[in-house]
Structures are given as structure tokens and as C-alpha cells.
């Protein structure tokens, strides 16, 4: 699945990385706890979160996460968006709650992967 398909499924808005929407994603992880993301996320993944702080960008960078999706209508500040630009991360925002956003992506065929 591409990030562009994810964007359409969630009715999301691109905040950073519009030129990168053709990137492929293989799995998704939804969490506001970065320790869980570090433990369970996989490469070429999407991270869905409502946590708007620089730690999200640092976590994404460490795990080769392709796209961050801020849920529940959250919008990160410009500092976070600039950090994402510098790291070539795609950042989207959706009004869906995390549970709904994860469910929509799962229903469309994007899974979390087996452990």
C-alpha cells in the first residue's frame, strides 16, 4: 500500500512530504506510548499517534518509519514539522480517533505484522 492510498482511506491532510506520497508502507502501529512503538513497530511502517512532541520524530527516525499520522485532529507545531522535513518523513493529520483510523487501515489490508 502507498501513503497516498492511506491518505485517501483516512481522508487525511498532508502536513509534510506531499512529494513522497508514493512511498510504500507494509505495516502500521498505533500508540501514544513511544516505548511500545520501539518494542513493536517494524520497518516501512506507519505510526498513528496523538502525541505531539519531538520524541515522536526521534522514534520514527530510529525505526525507519515512513509516515506519521496524527489522529484525533491533533496538529503538531512547526518545530515538529520542520524536524520531519529534515528527516524526509511524511506527516499526515486525520480527525479520526486512533481506534477508527487503525480499523480503517486494517480493513483496507494494512496489518500490524506477526511477532
C-alpha positions in Angstrom: 0.0 0.0 0.0 1.2 3.5 -0.7 1.0 6.5 1.6 -1.3 8.1 -1.0 -3.8 5.2 -0.5 -3.5 5.7 3.3 -4.2 9.4 2.8 -7.4 8.6 0.8 -8.6 5.9 3.2 -8.4 8.2 6.2 -9.5 11.4 4.5 -6.3 12.8 6.0 -4.5 16.1 5.3 -0.8 16.2 4.3 1.3 18.4 6.6 4.7 17.5 5.4 6.0 15.4 2.5 3.5 15.7 -0.3 6.2 14.8 -2.8 6.8 11.5 -1.0 3.2 10.0 -1.1 4.2 7.2 -3.5 6.3 5.6 -0.8 5.3 2.0 0.1 4.2 1.0 3.6 4.0 -2.6 4.9 2.6 -2.3 8.4 1.1 0.1 10.8 1.4 0.8 14.6 -0.9 2.9 16.7 0.2 4.2 20.0 0.8 7.2 22.2 3.5 5.4 24.1 6.8 5.6 22.3 8.2 2.7 24.4 5.5 0.4 22.8 6.4 1.7 19.4 10.1 1.0 20.0 9.2 -2.6 21.1 6.6 -3.5 18.4 7.0 -1.4 15.3 8.5 -2.7 12.0 10.4 -1.0 9.2 8.5 0.7 6.4 5.7 1.3 8.8 3.1 4.0 9.6 2.9 5.3 13.1 -0.5 6.6 14.2 -0.4 8.7 17.3 -2.0 11.6 19.2 1.3 12.5 20.9 2.6 15.9 19.5 6.2 16.2 20.8 9.7 15.8 19.3 10.1 12.3 20.7 7.7 11.1 18.1 10.0 12.3 15.3 13.1 10.8 17.0 11.3 7.4 17.4 10.2 7.4 13.8 13.7 8.1 12.7 15.2 5.3 14.7 12.7 2.7 13.3 12.7 3.7 9.7 9.0 4.7 9.9 7.8 6.2 6.6 4.8 8.2 7.7 3.4 9.7 10.9 -0.3 10.2 11.2 -1.6 12.4 13.9 -5.1 11.3 15.0 -8.0 13.0 16.8 -7.5 16.3 15.0 -4.1 16.9 16.6 -1.7 19.2 14.7 2.0 19.3 15.7 3.7 22.6 15.9 6.1 24.0 13.3 9.2 22.7 15.2 8.0 19.1 14.9 7.1 19.6 11.3 10.5 21.0 10.5 12.1 18.1 12.2 10.0 15.8 9.9 11.0 17.7 6.8 14.7 17.4 7.7 14.3 13.6 8.0 12.1 13.1 4.9 9.2 11.9 6.9 5.7 12.2 5.7 3.3 13.7 8.2 -0.5 13.4 7.9 -3.3 14.5 10.2 -6.8 13.0 10.5 -9.8 13.8 12.6 -10.4 10.0 13.2 -9.8 8.6 16.6 -6.9 6.1 16.7 -9.1 3.1 17.0 -11.1 4.1 14.0 -8.1 5.0 11.9 -6.4 1.7 12.7 -9.6 -0.2 11.9 -10.0 1.6 8.5 -6.4 0.7 7.5 -6.7 -2.9 8.7 -9.9 -3.3 6.8 -8.1 -2.0 3.7 -5.4 -4.6 4.1 -2.7 -2.9 6.1 -1.8 -5.0 9.1 0.5 -4.8 12.1 2.5 -7.9 11.2 3.1 -11.0 13.2 5.5 -11.1 16.2 
